């Protein structure tokens, strides 16, 4: 075999190895970014999909949608109004725990809308919140699950108290 053919083959192998290394590093960097951004939500997405690649595509789509949202901070007066309403909900808990869980759910949803999050459905709210609020998302999930049971009259007063505590975590972060 002529020397130039051997050199050409070696060059082609080196180029292929460099390309493979480049794509591996890109994939690793993307994975690291998504894990840092989504925290526990990354693992949840991997469990929910057939493959890690599908989960990562889903999380990337969430980021892309999130970038298109027109999220806005609250003016101080609006923030104070929401904080006062939350205080009133907590004060009413003793007399009407079942209603306060419903009110807390509505207030959190209203706060999300005020900040610019779409509120068209619970699953989409979860997906949208996961980009910036992944660390408190489990609180929202637990609160919502209790709220659903509460609407069927299946939640105890302790469950209702826990729902309020969980809603408060997301509420405080959104506020």
N, C-alpha and C positions, 0 to 999 in steps of 0.2 A: 504494500500500500504506500502510495507516495506521501511524503512528509506533509505536503500542503493539505491533504485530505485529513490526516491525523490532527493537524492544527485546527482545521475547520471543525472537526467533530468535537475536539476539546473546547473550543470557543463556544460552540452551540450548547454543550453541556454546562459550561460555566454560566452562560446567559440564562439558561433554564433554571439553574440553581439559584441565581440571583433573583429571578422573577418569583420563584417559589418562596424564597426568604422574604421578599418584599410583601407578597400577598399574606404570608403568615403573620408578619409584623403588623400589617394593616388590620387583619382580623383580630389579633390580640389587643391592639390599641382600641379598636371599636368595642370589643367585649369589656375591656377595663373601664372605658368611658360609661358604657351602659350600666355596669355593675355599680359604679360610683354614683351615677345620676339617680338610678332607680332603687338602689339598696335592696331591701327584702322583696320588692316588687319584681326584680329581675328573676329571682328564684321562683317566684309564683308564676311568672310568665313561662319560664322553661318547663315547669310542671304541667302547665295548661296546654302546651303545644306539643306536636309530634317530634319536634327537633329543636335544638338550641338555635339553629339558623332561623327557623320560623319565628321563634320567640323574639330574637333580636330584630327581625324585620318588623314585627308588630311594635316593639318598643321604639324603633326608629320612626315608624309612622306616627306613633303618639307624639314624639318630639316634633315632627314636622307639623302636625296639626296644632300643637301647642304654640309653635312659633307664629302661626297665623292668627291666634287669638289676640284680641286687643285687651289685654289685662291692664288694670289700672289700680294704683293705690287709692285708698279712701281718703277723702278730705277729713281733717280732724273732727269737724262737726258730725259727719256721717259716722265716723268711727265711734265717737262718744254716744251717738244715738243707738248704735248696735250694742255697745257695751251696756248701756242702761237697760235695753230690752232683755239682754241675757240675764242681767241681775234680777229683773222682774220675773223672768221664767223660773229662776232658781228659788226665789222667794215664794212662788206659788206652788212649788213642788209638794210641800207638806199637805196642802189642802186638796190638790188634784194632780197626783203624780202621773196618771195616764194622759191627761191633757198636756202636761208640760213636756212629755216626750214628743208628742205631735208638734207642739209649738217649737221645740228645739230643732226638730228636723226641718220645719218650715223656715226657721230663722237662719239655719246654716245654709239652706238652699238659696234663700234670698240674698245672703251675704255673698255667696258664690256668684250669683247673677250680678250683683252690684260691682263686684271686682272684675267682671267681664267673662266669667266662665259660662259656657252654655249649660243649661240645666234640663235638657230634653229627656233624660232618663238616667236612672241610677247607674247602670253599667257604663254609659258614656261619661257620666260625672267621675266615676272611678278612674277611667282611662285618662281623662283630662287632668285630674288632680294628681295622678301618679307621677307626672313629670316633675313637678315642684314640691309635692307634699307626700312623697312616698313613705317617709318615716312615720307619718301620722295616719296613713290610709287604713291601717288595721283598726285603729280606733273608730274610724268612720264605718268600716264594715260591721264591726260588732254593734255599734249604736244602731245602724240601719236594721240589722237582723233582729235586734230587740224591739225596734220600732214596729217592724212587720208583725212580730208576735204580739206586741201590745195592741195593735189594731184588731187582732183576733181575740183579744182579752185573754191571752195565754202568758202574759208576762207578770211576774210578781213585782211587788213594790221594790224589792232589792234589785231586780232586773232593771226596772225603770230608773232607779238611782244610778246604776252602772251605765245605762244608756246616756244619761245626762252628763256623767263624768267623761264618757268617750266623745260625745258630741263637743264638749267643752274643749278638748284637745285640738280638734280640727278648727273649731271656731276661733280659738286664740291664735292659731297659726295663720288663719286667713285674715284675721283682724289686723 
